[in-house]
Amino acid sequence: MSGDTHEGLRSSVAHQHDIRGRDDALAARLAGLERTNQELQERVRRYERERVEIKLRLGRLLARMGIDLP
């Protein structure tokens, strides 16, 4: 093998290593974004449950006062 072939092979291996590193970084970032998305979805579900509960409580209080919620 000539020196150019060794250098080309070395360059190709280095390039593949760089690509794998970027792939790993992207995969880690994607995993982080997916975790964040799951956490936010859970917060939305919790807020929705709380909103329904507050609406029910408010409705009961207003009913005691003779006022109906629309």
N, C-alpha and C positions, 0 to 999 in steps of 0.2 A: 504494500500500500504506500502511496505517496504521502507526503506531508499535507498536501491539499485535501486528500481523502480523510486523513485523521482529523484535520481541522474542521472539515465539513461535518463529519460525524460528531465531533465535540460540540459544534455549533447547533446541530440538530438536537442533540441530547439536552443541551442547555435550554433551547427553545421549548422543548417538551416539558422540562422541569418548570419553566416560567408559566406555561399554560396550566399545568397541574396546580401550581401555587395560586394562580388566579381563580381556577375552578374551586379550589378549597376555600379561598376567601369569599367567593360568591356564594358557595353553599353555606358557609357559616353565617353570612349576612342574611341569606334567605331564611335560614332556620330562626335567626333572631327576629326577623320581620314576621314570620309565622307565629312565633310565641307572642309577640306584641299584639298581633291581630287577634289571637285567641283571648288574650287578657282584655282587650278592648271590647270584644264581643260579649265576654262575661260581664263586664261593667255595664254594657247596654242592657243586657238581660236583667241585671240586678236593679238598675235604675227604672226599668219598665215595671218590674214587680213592685218597687217602692212607690212608683207613680200610681199604680192601680190601688195599692193599699192606702195611700194618702187620699185618693179620690173617694174611696169607700168611707174612710173616716170623716172626711169633709161632708160627704153626703149624709151620713148619720147625724152629724152635728147640726147641719142645716135643716134636716128633717125635724129634729127636736125644736127648732126655732120656727118651723112651719114654712121653710123655703125649700123648693125642689131644685135640684141641679138639672140643667138642660140635657 
